[in-house]
Amino acid sequence: MMKKIFNDWAMFVISLICAIMWISCLTLRIKPCGILPNVLPIEEKEYEMLGTVEGESSSFYLLWVIPVTLPHRLDEAMKFAIQEKGADNLINVRWYLERQVWIVGTVYTIHAEGDAIRYVDSKMK
């Protein structure tokens, strides 16, 4: 009787571990890619700092080779970062690539983060 309970419990634990491994991420790699001074050319105006923002763009490849979504793009990630606080530009930009390998495919995500700025109209002062 005790042996059967132990065998049932062991089978449950093994099944649970297999299920978690089946649906979980196999590998996760984050690679720093670059630093940019600004996204758009800096205008000859005063600006105010709005704070740090982050944007991302991702794509999914089914079975690691078949693209399912649009490709991930750095310019799209930077655009989302600028829109986060309604900024005019992004300075001190850092970007990196994240790759997640799953059983069913791969997810690539580009992260762009930096300092959001908004140009101040000097006539309003």
C-alpha angles and dihedrals in degrees: 000000000000091000092054092051090050092049092049091049092048092050090050092051093046091048091049092050091049092049092050091048091049095055100033133090112273097201137002121196127180117193123188107227111178156322125239126190092219142344100227127026110279113249122223092252137103115262139193126224114241097185138257118323136182133204132180142194123196142183135194128218116197112222086002095283111049111085111224100172135033115286119272112255133193094215090056092050090051091047091054090048091053092048092051092081100015092255130167097219144358124232133186091028120190121185135184140175124237121197123192118188114202132176091258099040149308132291119205118194128183114204120198120186132172147124116302118220134189122201115240119222105234092205091066092061 
